[in-house]
Amino acid sequence: MKDMNQFFIKQTSTGKIIKAFRKNFQITQKEIADAIGINESNMSSIENDKRIIGVDLATRLGAFL
């Protein structure tokens, strides 16, 4: 959980938070993308803040993580 502490101290983006959680749990982008029903390139776009996630996708990500 060491990587997570930095996100509660300073401002960050949704993508960086998702990526930190994913890495903390040692999950690949493909594994999480398959679990929440999107393709791997979309997962990459989310983590790189190139795609905005809506309520539905945020809920699925939250439930998975």
N, C-alpha and C positions, 0 to 999 in steps of 0.2 A: 504493500500500500504506500510505500515511500513516494512513488511517482504521483500519486493522487493528491498529496498534501499541497503541492504547489498551486493547484487549481482553486483552492479555497482561500488563497491569500491574495492573488492578483487576478485581474480580468483575463479571460480566455475565451475561446470559441467553442461552439458545440462540437465541431469536428475534432478538436484537440482533446476534449474530454472523452468522447467516444473512443478515440484511438488509445488514450491512456488506460481506460477500462479494459479494452480489448487486449492490449499488451500485458496488463497486469494479470489477466486470467489466462494468458498464453493461448489466445484464440486467433485463428487466421481470419483475414477478410472474407475468404470464401466460406468458411464455416459459419460466420455470423450472417453473411448475405443469404446463404441457403436456408438458415434457420428462420429468418424474418421475411423471406420471399422476394428478395431483390437479386439483381446480378452483381457480380464482384466489382464491375466497373462503377456501378452506382454507389457501392459501399466506399470505394476509393474516393469518389467525388464528394461524398458526405464528409469523410475524414479530412479532406483537403479544403473544406468549406466552399466547394464549387456547386453544391446542391443544398438547397434549404429543405429541411425535413418538416413535414406537417405533423399534426396530432396523431394520426393513425400510425405513421412510421415511428414516431417518437415513442408511442405506447408499445409497439412491438419490440423496439430496441431496449426499452426499459425493462420489459418483461423478460427478455432473453438475458440481459446482463444481470 
